[in-house]
Amino acid sequence: MKLTKRALIVFILLGLTSLTADMVYEGARSVGGSYIEYLGGPSIASAIAGSGDLIGYGLRFLSGVLASYLMSSTIIWIFTITGYAIQVVAIPSLALTSSWQIATILYLAERVGKGLRTPTRDFILAEVTEGIGRGKGFGIHEVMDQAGAVSGPVILALAISLYGFLKSFLILLIPGVISVALIISSYILYPELESIKIGRELNKHSISFRGLGSRFWLYTLSMTFFAIGYVHWMIVSYYVYYWRILSEADIGLAYALAMFTDALIALPIGLLYDKIRFNTLYMAPIAGLIATATLLLSPHYGGSMVFISAGFWGVAMGCYETIMRASIADLVDPEKRALAYGTFGLIFGLAWTAGSFIYAFLLSISTYLVLIYTVATQMFSIIFLMPLNKKDLI
């Protein structure tokens, strides 16, 4: 597919939308666990807030299925725009509560918005990056995305150091409103999606999972083990604050470092993906394992280990945000992408949520058990990646 001027403009607008949206939700998420602990919430509350990803991923599945079945460009854009709008309401509202229960609900609401928009946004992104190269396109998008993911936590950390938690969340309303304006502009410029037109012509109003193929399911199995062993930042920030290793503001800065690392590797790993495809995915479980191992050393060696852990955590997240998303577009037919993104998202979310509760439980018992668990899950992820490039696996 040739890259048109209109597609290029929409690609840039989508990047700017993600940049401003990430300032909002990554800023708030950077201190999510520590904020809940600050409000007097128990450790399980941080796992519940982290389980918002399950709600979000469940909605990714629903929106992906509906988009696949209805074959409507309008529906895809409605889900995408609504998802960004929900975030604008939920995150600044954290400034209006001093209850850890309500704060947890607001974090969950933000994940609802994320869940609605992500598969449909990625569906649009997969189309407009076809003329660029998907690895490169998703990589560039992730760099823009992470510019917001770095600046959001830094801005919030500065605001918290000056004004405290409650007032600081109001600042995030500004980039939130901008993100909604940008995504609406994208819709105005690109209301009709070519992939939807192709699906209509082929009469593929279908939600059959059979057409996803065995390679997609093998890939999903591998990433499921990665997800269940990839410690959620809500858990990280809760325990780092609980252990009194870093201050609230410094936890936000550690997350900013994770997002900076994510941004730093996004384009190089995207370009590498275009050359060696699925072999790049090995980086995710390896980085996830190192991130957890170094985190477990932080009570003994201090805050520097938290920042090292954050760096590797960002590498793993960078893999998820770029090459994991690009892989799905290359594993399934164009008309199946929305369903594939939604299905993968649901399974990944279930695994990550289960992992969050497992980590919360194991950390209350023994760090040695945590290490054994992490090694086992990430090794299984690597094992199931190995046959993915076999040509005879269809």
PyMOL commands that set and color helices and strands:
alter all, ss='L'
color gray80, all
select helices_A, chain A and resi 5-30+32-38+43-50+52-70+73-90+92-96+100-128+134-163+165-189+194-201+210-212+214-228+233-242+248-301+303-331+334-363+367-389
alter helices_A, ss='H'
color red, helices_A
deselect
rebuild
show_as cartoon
